[in-house]
């Protein structure tokens, strides 16, 4: 069992707060989006789940270098583990599910940026270092296996929205200098004139790191141009980021006792680059009908260089180390459309999308010897290990309807059909039996049903059921043969069929308000995965992926928070098994 306890307090920038008369003050109504694309929002009190939201001010007040740190400090049930030792390469964990930048990690959360799913096609990883933190306007955590958010939404979804000039006007410059030669600079500017609005941000960070051979460099740019007139809203946004990260990972206790700064081996370098262009539009056809659409193209390039010990080392004459290199190029593009309709007690949304991703993966190994500072000195030529390419295609369609059965009761239903095709093509050994070739198609119809009951203006009871699925990724299909274990995360072998993962979540809870602007929540949840895909180790560094019958995550969430003058505070507790 695992439990976490978090306390957060922040002092607002403004020095004076005026309290309203408690007898007449009304709690503000917070509305949230319930679909990937913009639609007719629901008041949060009518959503049958423990939604959590952060705006740009709270993200800034949280501090921290990366988005992962900010989430851990501000959101209940969210924890971060930095297995790589780099804050830009965190494993973000929520309710026992993980979203990670590391290939081979079972990904159980989906991440959306301005309505576009940013889990990469090869491995479903999320590169947190490529998301421009300075441009984030809001963040929402959608719990459970909500089918509306598509693949990987087993334990929840993280929904990010970027800033725009008409909502975040002005100019802000922030610079920091810290230990180990850390220096950061962030510049952002937003504005609007007539129908036009614009926003740009640029952020850079460099540091030497507190451990040996652990320098990091991050550069992020975001630009957005929008046009808004009447019931039409258009925007074109560009993201470009380039990072050079060192993730030295864990060390044995014997080395740590000698020097806290020690590392096991080096180099452990990941270089990422992304360019992403997104076009989004919403249009009110009438007072009760809205159409939303988006299109995107994303190109991601990843290069890794890892100095490791040679698993085949047996005698003194054998090379003691190896330099493992990978090169991954990915192209992704997609389109999505949604119609939202308000009809009396009903709020209906229908949507569909088409997403394609093509990955090109290459891996080499170069034998060498361990040096005195635990680096690897090459002693032979690099030899090809794997060369894999292939597309992934996803075609979903979804429907949701929120019905006000009576003024205090809201019933929400949703259904989504996912069709995913995963293709592997072995370019190193084409046509050879037991190579990496594979072509699999996965189908799943996922439902959800929830109910909220506002027992009083200060008390809401909610509960619901949801189901989501995850298709195996190329990295998992390429390492699924127990007779041919591979080196995690990248050395591939032949690829037997794996079943898709299906998650079912039950969630119940209560939330409300207390005098003094206090807000509280309490809830329980249980998620059961059928055919979960887990990695089975066969040696220190090798193993294979396989389906397990069932795995379960269950827990309790408690929270309370409020404001008192310039002081804002919250207290969260999460018990997870």
C-alpha positions as CSV (number, residue, x, y, z in Angstrom):
1,X,0.0,0.0,0.0
2,X,1.1,3.5,-0.7
3,X,0.0,6.8,0.9
4,X,0.9,10.4,0.3
5,X,0.4,13.5,2.3
6,X,0.8,17.0,0.8
7,X,0.4,20.6,2.1
8,X,0.7,23.6,-0.1
9,X,0.5,27.3,1.0
10,X,1.0,30.3,-1.3
11,X,0.9,34.0,-0.7
12,X,-0.9,36.0,-3.4
13,X,0.9,38.8,-5.1
14,X,-1.8,41.3,-4.2
15,X,-1.5,42.7,-0.7
16,X,-5.1,43.4,0.1
17,X,-8.2,41.3,-0.1
18,X,-11.8,42.5,0.5
19,X,-14.1,40.0,2.0
20,X,-17.8,39.9,0.9
21,X,-20.6,39.7,3.4
22,X,-20.9,36.0,4.3
23,X,-24.7,36.2,4.3
24,X,-24.8,37.3,0.6
25,X,-21.6,35.9,-0.9
26,X,-22.0,33.2,-3.5
27,X,-19.4,30.6,-4.3
28,X,-18.0,31.2,-7.9
29,X,-19.2,28.7,-10.5
30,X,-16.3,26.9,-12.2
31,X,-17.1,25.6,-15.6
32,X,-14.9,22.9,-17.3
33,X,-14.7,21.3,-20.7
34,X,-15.6,17.6,-20.8
35,X,-14.4,16.7,-24.3
36,X,-11.0,17.0,-26.0
37,X,-12.3,19.8,-28.3
38,X,-14.0,22.9,-27.0
39,X,-17.7,22.6,-26.6
40,X,-20.5,23.7,-24.2
41,X,-18.8,23.5,-20.8
42,X,-20.4,22.0,-17.7
43,X,-20.3,23.5,-14.1
44,X,-17.7,21.4,-12.3
45,X,-20.3,20.5,-9.6
46,X,-22.2,18.6,-12.3
47,X,-19.3,16.4,-13.4
48,X,-19.4,12.9,-11.7
49,X,-15.7,12.8,-10.9
50,X,-13.1,14.4,-8.7
51,X,-11.8,16.9,-11.3
52,X,-8.8,19.1,-10.4
53,X,-7.8,22.3,-12.2
54,X,-4.9,24.7,-12.1
55,X,-4.6,28.0,-13.8
56,X,-1.4,29.8,-14.9
57,X,-1.2,31.7,-11.6
58,X,-1.2,28.5,-9.5
59,X,1.3,26.9,-11.8
60,X,3.6,29.8,-11.4
61,X,3.1,29.9,-7.6
62,X,4.0,26.2,-7.5
63,X,7.5,27.0,-8.6
64,X,9.8,24.1,-9.6
65,X,11.7,23.7,-12.8
66,X,9.4,21.5,-14.7
67,X,5.6,20.8,-15.2
68,X,6.0,17.6,-13.2
69,X,7.2,19.4,-10.1
70,X,4.4,21.9,-10.4
71,X,1.8,19.1,-10.7
72,X,3.2,17.3,-7.7
73,X,3.0,20.4,-5.5
74,X,-0.5,21.4,-6.4
75,X,-2.5,18.3,-7.3
76,X,-3.8,15.6,-5.0
77,X,-3.0,12.0,-5.9
78,X,-0.2,13.1,-8.3
79,X,3.4,12.1,-7.5
80,X,6.6,12.3,-9.5
81,X,9.5,9.9,-9.5
82,X,12.7,11.0,-11.2
83,X,14.3,7.7,-12.0
84,X,16.6,9.4,-14.5
85,X,17.6,12.0,-12.1
86,X,16.5,14.8,-14.4
87,X,13.5,17.0,-13.6
88,X,12.6,17.2,-17.3
89,X,12.3,13.4,-17.5
90,X,9.8,12.6,-14.7
91,X,7.5,9.7,-14.4
92,X,4.2,11.4,-13.5
93,X,2.1,9.0,-11.4
94,X,-1.6,9.4,-10.8
95,X,-3.7,6.8,-8.9
96,X,-1.1,4.1,-9.6
97,X,-0.9,4.9,-13.4
98,X,2.1,6.4,-15.1
99,X,2.9,8.7,-18.0
100,X,6.6,8.8,-18.8
101,X,9.2,9.9,-21.4
102,X,10.9,6.5,-21.1
103,X,10.3,3.8,-23.8
104,X,9.1,0.6,-22.3
105,X,7.1,2.2,-19.4
106,X,3.5,1.0,-19.5
107,X,1.7,4.3,-20.2
108,X,-1.7,4.6,-18.4
109,X,-2.5,8.3,-18.8
110,X,-3.3,10.4,-21.9
111,X,-2.0,14.0,-22.3
112,X,-3.8,16.6,-24.4
113,X,-2.4,20.0,-25.5
114,X,-5.0,22.3,-27.0
115,X,-7.2,19.3,-27.9
116,X,-4.3,17.4,-29.5
117,X,-3.1,14.1,-27.9
118,X,0.7,14.4,-27.4
119,X,1.5,10.8,-26.4
120,X,4.0,9.9,-29.2
121,X,3.0,7.1,-31.5
122,X,6.2,5.0,-30.8
123,X,5.8,3.9,-27.2
124,X,3.0,6.4,-26.2
125,X,5.6,8.3,-24.3
126,X,5.2,12.0,-23.3
127,X,8.3,14.3,-23.6
128,X,7.6,16.7,-20.8
129,X,10.7,18.7,-21.9
130,X,9.0,19.6,-25.2
131,X,5.9,21.2,-23.6
132,X,6.4,25.0,-23.2
133,X,5.7,25.5,-19.5
134,X,5.5,29.3,-19.8
135,X,2.7,29.1,-22.3
136,X,0.3,26.9,-20.2
137,X,-2.9,28.8,-19.3
138,X,-4.6,25.9,-17.5
139,X,-4.3,22.3,-16.6
140,X,-7.1,19.8,-15.7
141,X,-6.8,16.3,-14.4
142,X,-9.7,14.1,-15.5
143,X,-9.8,10.9,-13.3
144,X,-10.8,7.4,-14.3
145,X,-11.1,5.6,-17.6
146,X,-13.0,8.3,-19.3
147,X,-13.6,7.0,-22.9
148,X,-13.9,10.5,-24.4
149,X,-10.2,11.0,-24.1
150,X,-9.3,7.9,-26.1
151,X,-6.3,5.6,-25.9
152,X,-4.2,5.4,-22.8
153,X,-6.9,6.9,-20.6
154,X,-6.8,4.0,-18.2
155,X,-6.3,5.9,-14.9
156,X,-7.0,9.5,-16.2
157,X,-6.2,12.3,-18.6
158,X,-4.2,15.5,-18.3
159,X,-5.7,18.3,-20.3
160,X,-3.5,21.4,-21.0
161,X,-4.6,24.7,-22.6
162,X,-2.2,27.4,-23.8
163,X,-2.4,31.1,-23.3
164,X,-3.9,33.6,-25.8
165,X,-3.4,37.3,-26.1
166,X,-6.9,38.5,-25.2
167,X,-6.9,36.5,-22.0
168,X,-3.2,36.9,-21.0
169,X,-2.2,40.4,-22.1
170,X,1.0,42.2,-21.2
171,X,4.7,41.4,-21.0
172,X,6.5,39.4,-18.4
173,X,10.2,38.7,-18.0
174,X,11.6,36.3,-15.4
175,X,15.3,35.4,-14.8
176,X,16.8,33.0,-12.2
177,X,20.3,32.1,-11.1
178,X,21.0,29.2,-8.9
179,X,23.5,26.6,-7.7
180,X,25.5,24.4,-10.0
181,X,25.5,27.2,-12.6
182,X,21.7,27.0,-13.2
183,X,20.3,30.0,-15.1
184,X,16.9,30.4,-16.6
185,X,15.2,33.1,-18.6
186,X,11.6,33.3,-19.5
187,X,9.9,35.9,-21.7
188,X,6.2,36.1,-22.6
189,X,4.0,38.7,-24.3
190,X,0.4,38.8,-25.2
191,X,-2.0,41.3,-26.7
192,X,-5.0,42.0,-28.9
193,X,-6.3,44.6,-31.2
194,X,-9.8,44.5,-32.8
195,X,-10.4,40.9,-33.9
196,X,-6.8,39.9,-33.7
197,X,-4.9,38.5,-30.6
198,X,-1.4,37.1,-30.3
199,X,0.8,35.5,-27.7
200,X,4.5,34.4,-27.7
201,X,6.7,32.9,-25.1
202,X,10.3,31.7,-25.0
203,X,12.0,29.9,-22.2
204,X,15.6,28.6,-21.7
205,X,17.4,26.8,-19.0
206,X,21.0,25.6,-18.6
207,X,22.8,24.0,-15.6
208,X,25.8,21.8,-14.9
209,X,23.8,19.6,-12.5
210,X,24.8,18.6,-9.0
211,X,26.0,15.1,-10.1
212,X,29.0,14.2,-12.2
213,X,28.4,14.6,-15.9
214,X,24.9,15.9,-15.5
215,X,24.5,19.1,-17.5
216,X,21.1,20.0,-19.0
217,X,20.0,22.5,-21.6
218,X,16.4,23.3,-22.5
219,X,14.9,25.7,-25.0
220,X,11.2,26.2,-25.7
221,X,9.2,28.5,-27.9
222,X,5.5,29.0,-28.3
223,X,3.6,31.4,-30.6
224,X,-0.1,31.8,-31.2
225,X,-2.1,34.0,-33.5
226,X,-5.8,34.2,-33.1
227,X,-8.8,35.9,-34.8
228,X,-12.2,36.2,-33.1
229,X,-15.3,37.8,-34.5
230,X,-18.8,37.2,-33.4
231,X,-19.3,33.5,-32.9
232,X,-16.1,32.4,-34.7
233,X,-12.8,31.8,-33.2
234,X,-9.7,30.8,-35.2
235,X,-6.1,30.2,-33.9
236,X,-2.8,29.0,-35.4
237,X,-0.1,28.0,-32.9
238,X,3.5,26.9,-33.2
239,X,5.6,25.0,-30.8
240,X,9.3,24.5,-31.3
241,X,11.6,23.0,-28.6
242,X,15.1,21.7,-28.5
243,X,16.6,20.0,-25.4
244,X,19.8,18.2,-24.4
245,X,19.2,16.2,-21.2
246,X,21.4,14.1,-19.1
247,X,19.6,11.4,-17.0
248,X,22.2,9.5,-15.1
249,X,19.7,7.3,-13.2
250,X,20.3,5.3,-10.1
251,X,23.5,4.3,-8.4
252,X,24.4,1.4,-6.1
253,X,24.7,2.2,-2.4
254,X,28.4,1.4,-2.5
255,X,29.0,4.2,-4.9
256,X,26.7,6.7,-3.1
257,X,28.5,6.1,0.2
258,X,31.8,7.2,-1.5
259,X,30.4,10.4,-3.1
260,X,26.8,11.7,-3.3
261,X,27.7,13.1,-6.7
262,X,28.7,9.7,-8.1
263,X,27.1,8.1,-11.2
264,X,27.1,4.5,-12.3
265,X,28.2,5.0,-16.0
266,X,28.2,7.8,-18.5
267,X,27.2,9.2,-20.9
268,X,23.4,9.0,-20.5
269,X,22.2,11.6,-23.0
270,X,18.8,12.3,-24.6
271,X,18.5,15.0,-27.2
272,X,14.9,15.9,-28.3
273,X,13.6,18.3,-30.9
274,X,9.9,18.9,-31.8
275,X,8.1,21.2,-34.2
276,X,4.3,21.2,-33.9
277,X,1.8,23.3,-35.8
278,X,-1.9,23.4,-34.7
279,X,-4.9,25.0,-36.4
280,X,-8.1,25.2,-34.3
281,X,-11.5,26.7,-34.9
282,X,-14.8,27.0,-33.1
283,X,-18.0,28.5,-34.6
284,X,-21.4,29.0,-33.1
285,X,-23.9,28.0,-35.8
286,X,-26.8,29.2,-33.5
287,X,-27.4,29.9,-29.9
288,X,-27.6,26.2,-29.2
289,X,-25.1,24.7,-31.7
290,X,-21.3,24.9,-31.8
291,X,-18.9,23.3,-34.2
292,X,-15.2,22.7,-33.3
293,X,-12.4,21.4,-35.4
294,X,-8.6,21.1,-35.3
295,X,-5.8,19.9,-37.4
296,X,-2.1,19.4,-36.5
297,X,1.2,18.2,-37.7
298,X,4.1,17.2,-35.4
299,X,7.7,16.1,-36.1
300,X,9.7,14.8,-33.3
301,X,13.4,13.7,-33.3
302,X,15.1,11.8,-30.5
303,X,18.7,10.8,-30.1
304,X,20.0,8.8,-27.2
305,X,23.6,7.9,-26.2
306,X,24.0,5.5,-23.2
307,X,27.2,4.2,-21.8
308,X,26.4,0.8,-20.1
309,X,28.3,-2.1,-18.7
310,X,28.6,-5.0,-21.2
311,X,26.3,-7.8,-20.1
312,X,28.5,-10.3,-22.0
313,X,31.6,-9.4,-20.1
314,X,33.2,-12.6,-18.6
315,X,36.9,-12.4,-18.9
316,X,39.5,-9.6,-18.5
317,X,40.1,-9.5,-22.3
318,X,36.4,-8.9,-23.0
319,X,35.2,-5.3,-23.5
320,X,33.7,-4.2,-20.2
321,X,31.3,-1.6,-21.6
322,X,29.1,-0.7,-24.5
323,X,27.8,2.5,-26.1
324,X,24.2,2.1,-27.1
325,X,22.8,4.7,-29.5
326,X,19.2,5.1,-30.8
327,X,17.8,7.5,-33.4
328,X,14.0,7.9,-33.5
329,X,12.2,10.1,-36.1
330,X,8.4,10.5,-35.8
331,X,5.9,12.2,-37.9
332,X,2.3,12.6,-36.7
333,X,-0.7,14.4,-38.1
334,X,-4.4,14.4,-37.5
335,X,-7.7,16.1,-37.8
336,X,-10.7,16.2,-35.5
337,X,-14.2,17.6,-35.5
338,X,-17.0,17.9,-32.9
339,X,-20.6,19.1,-32.9
340,X,-22.1,20.3,-29.6
341,X,-25.8,20.9,-29.2
342,X,-27.8,22.3,-26.3
343,X,-31.5,21.1,-26.3
344,X,-33.5,21.8,-23.2
345,X,-32.2,19.5,-20.5
346,X,-29.7,17.9,-22.8
347,X,-26.1,18.9,-23.7
348,X,-25.0,16.6,-26.5
349,X,-21.5,16.3,-28.2
350,X,-20.6,14.1,-31.2
351,X,-17.0,13.9,-32.4
352,X,-14.6,12.0,-34.6
353,X,-10.9,12.2,-35.4
354,X,-8.2,10.6,-37.5
355,X,-4.6,10.3,-36.3
356,X,-1.6,8.9,-38.0
357,X,1.9,8.5,-36.8
358,X,5.0,7.1,-38.5
359,X,8.1,6.1,-36.5
360,X,11.6,5.4,-37.8
361,X,13.7,3.7,-35.1
362,X,17.4,2.7,-35.4
363,X,19.7,1.3,-32.8
364,X,23.5,0.5,-32.8
365,X,25.9,-0.9,-30.2
366,X,29.6,-0.1,-29.9
367,X,31.8,-2.2,-27.6
368,X,34.2,-0.3,-25.4
369,X,35.9,-0.2,-22.0
370,X,35.0,1.4,-18.7
371,X,37.3,4.3,-17.8
372,X,38.5,5.6,-14.5
373,X,35.6,8.2,-14.3
374,X,33.1,5.5,-15.2
375,X,32.7,6.6,-18.8
376,X,32.9,4.2,-21.8
377,X,35.8,4.5,-24.3
378,X,35.0,3.0,-27.7
379,X,37.1,0.0,-28.7
380,X,35.3,-1.2,-31.9
381,X,33.0,0.0,-34.6
382,X,29.3,0.6,-34.1
383,X,27.2,-2.4,-35.1
384,X,23.5,-2.2,-36.1
385,X,21.2,-3.8,-33.6
386,X,17.7,-2.9,-34.9
387,X,16.0,-0.9,-37.7
388,X,12.3,-0.6,-37.4
389,X,9.6,1.5,-39.1
390,X,5.9,1.6,-39.5
391,X,2.7,3.6,-39.0
392,X,0.1,3.7,-36.3
393,X,-3.4,4.7,-37.2
394,X,-6.3,5.5,-34.9
395,X,-9.9,6.3,-36.0
396,X,-12.3,7.0,-33.1
397,X,-15.9,8.3,-32.9
398,X,-17.6,9.4,-29.7
399,X,-20.9,10.6,-28.3
400,X,-21.7,12.1,-24.9
401,X,-25.0,13.5,-23.4
402,X,-25.4,15.3,-20.1
403,X,-29.1,15.4,-19.0
404,X,-30.5,17.4,-16.2
405,X,-33.1,14.9,-14.8
406,X,-34.2,17.5,-12.3
407,X,-32.6,20.7,-11.0
408,X,-30.3,19.0,-8.5
409,X,-29.7,15.8,-10.5
410,X,-27.4,15.5,-13.6
411,X,-26.9,12.2,-15.5
412,X,-24.0,12.0,-17.9
413,X,-23.4,9.2,-20.4
414,X,-20.7,8.7,-23.0
415,X,-19.5,6.1,-25.5
416,X,-16.5,5.9,-27.8
417,X,-15.4,3.4,-30.4
418,X,-11.7,3.1,-31.0
419,X,-10.1,1.4,-34.0
420,X,-6.3,1.3,-33.9
421,X,-3.8,-0.4,-36.4
422,X,-0.2,-0.9,-35.4
423,X,2.3,-1.9,-38.1
424,X,6.0,-2.9,-37.5
425,X,8.4,-3.3,-40.4
426,X,11.8,-4.8,-39.8
427,X,14.3,-3.1,-42.2
428,X,17.4,-4.9,-40.8
429,X,16.1,-8.5,-41.5
430,X,13.3,-8.1,-44.0
431,X,11.5,-11.4,-44.8
432,X,13.3,-13.4,-42.2
433,X,11.1,-15.6,-39.9
434,X,10.7,-14.3,-36.3
435,X,11.8,-10.8,-37.3
436,X,10.1,-7.6,-36.1
437,X,7.4,-7.6,-38.8
438,X,3.8,-7.3,-37.5
439,X,0.4,-5.9,-38.5
440,X,-2.3,-5.8,-35.8
441,X,-5.7,-4.1,-35.6
442,X,-7.5,-3.4,-32.3
443,X,-11.2,-2.5,-31.8
444,X,-13.0,-1.5,-28.7
445,X,-16.3,0.2,-27.7
446,X,-16.0,1.9,-24.4
447,X,-18.9,3.3,-22.3
448,X,-19.2,5.6,-19.3
449,X,-22.1,6.6,-17.0
450,X,-22.2,9.0,-14.1
451,X,-24.6,10.8,-11.8
452,X,-24.3,13.9,-9.7
453,X,-26.8,14.9,-7.0
454,X,-26.6,18.4,-5.5
455,X,-28.2,17.6,-2.1
456,X,-27.8,21.3,-1.1
457,X,-26.0,24.3,-2.5
458,X,-23.0,23.3,-0.3
459,X,-23.0,19.5,-0.8
460,X,-22.7,17.3,-4.0
461,X,-22.8,13.6,-4.2
462,X,-21.4,11.8,-7.3
463,X,-20.6,8.4,-8.7
464,X,-19.9,6.7,-11.9
465,X,-18.5,3.9,-14.1
466,X,-16.1,4.3,-17.0
467,X,-14.1,2.1,-19.4
468,X,-11.0,2.8,-21.5
469,X,-8.4,0.9,-23.5
470,X,-4.8,1.0,-24.6
471,X,-3.4,-0.7,-27.7
472,X,0.0,-2.3,-27.5
473,X,2.8,0.0,-28.8
474,X,5.5,-0.9,-31.3
475,X,8.1,-1.1,-28.6
476,X,6.0,-3.6,-26.6
477,X,5.1,-5.7,-29.7
478,X,8.8,-5.7,-30.6
479,X,9.7,-7.2,-27.2
480,X,7.0,-9.8,-26.5
481,X,8.8,-13.2,-27.0
482,X,9.8,-14.9,-23.7
483,X,12.2,-17.1,-25.7
484,X,14.0,-14.0,-26.9
485,X,14.2,-11.4,-24.1
486,X,15.4,-7.9,-25.0
487,X,17.3,-5.2,-23.2
488,X,15.0,-2.6,-21.8
489,X,13.9,-0.3,-23.2
490,X,15.2,-0.6,-26.8
491,X,16.7,-3.9,-27.9
492,X,14.0,-5.6,-29.8
493,X,13.2,-9.2,-30.7
494,X,10.4,-11.0,-32.5
495,X,6.9,-9.8,-31.7
496,X,4.1,-12.2,-30.8
497,X,0.6,-10.8,-30.5
498,X,-0.4,-8.9,-27.4
499,X,-3.9,-8.2,-26.3
500,X,-5.0,-4.6,-25.7
501,X,-5.5,-3.4,-22.2
502,X,-9.0,-2.7,-21.0
503,X,-9.5,-0.6,-17.8
504,X,-12.8,-0.3,-15.9
505,X,-13.1,2.3,-13.1
506,X,-15.8,2.8,-10.4
507,X,-15.7,6.1,-8.5
508,X,-17.9,7.5,-5.7
509,X,-17.5,10.6,-3.6
510,X,-18.8,13.8,-2.0
511,X,-17.7,17.4,-2.2
512,X,-18.8,20.6,-0.8
513,X,-18.2,24.0,0.8
514,X,-17.9,25.1,4.4
515,X,-18.2,28.6,5.9
516,X,-15.1,30.8,5.4
517,X,-14.7,29.9,1.7
518,X,-13.5,26.4,2.5
519,X,-13.9,23.6,-0.1
520,X,-13.5,19.9,0.6
521,X,-13.8,16.6,-1.1
522,X,-13.7,12.9,-0.2
523,X,-13.9,9.9,-2.6
524,X,-13.1,6.3,-3.3
525,X,-12.1,4.7,-6.6
526,X,-11.2,1.3,-8.0
527,X,-9.7,0.6,-11.4
528,X,-9.3,-2.9,-12.7
529,X,-7.1,-3.6,-15.8
530,X,-7.7,-6.7,-17.9
531,X,-4.8,-8.0,-20.0
532,X,-2.5,-5.3,-18.5
533,X,0.9,-5.2,-20.3
534,X,3.8,-5.5,-17.9
535,X,7.6,-6.1,-18.3
536,X,8.9,-9.4,-16.9
537,X,12.6,-9.4,-16.1
538,X,14.7,-12.4,-17.1
539,X,18.0,-11.0,-16.0
540,X,19.5,-7.8,-14.6
541,X,18.8,-5.8,-17.8
542,X,16.7,-8.1,-20.1
543,X,13.1,-9.3,-20.2
544,X,9.9,-9.2,-22.3
545,X,6.4,-7.7,-22.3
546,X,3.4,-9.9,-21.7
547,X,-0.3,-9.7,-20.8
548,X,-1.4,-10.3,-17.2
549,X,-4.9,-11.5,-16.3
550,X,-5.9,-8.6,-14.0
551,X,-4.3,-5.8,-12.1
552,X,-6.1,-3.4,-9.7
553,X,-5.6,0.1,-8.3
554,X,-7.9,1.3,-5.6
555,X,-7.7,4.1,-3.1
556,X,-9.2,6.9,-1.1
557,X,-8.8,10.7,-1.7
558,X,-9.4,13.5,0.8
559,X,-8.9,17.2,0.3
560,X,-9.6,20.6,1.8
561,X,-8.5,24.1,1.0
562,X,-9.4,27.7,1.1
563,X,-8.2,31.3,1.2
564,X,-7.7,33.8,4.0
565,X,-6.8,37.2,2.9
566,X,-3.6,36.9,0.9
567,X,-3.0,33.3,2.1
568,X,-4.1,30.4,-0.1
569,X,-3.7,26.8,1.2
570,X,-4.7,23.3,0.6
571,X,-4.3,19.9,2.2
572,X,-4.5,16.6,0.3
573,X,-4.3,13.0,1.4
574,X,-4.2,9.9,-0.9
575,X,-4.2,6.3,0.1
576,X,-3.4,4.0,-2.8
577,X,-3.2,0.2,-3.1
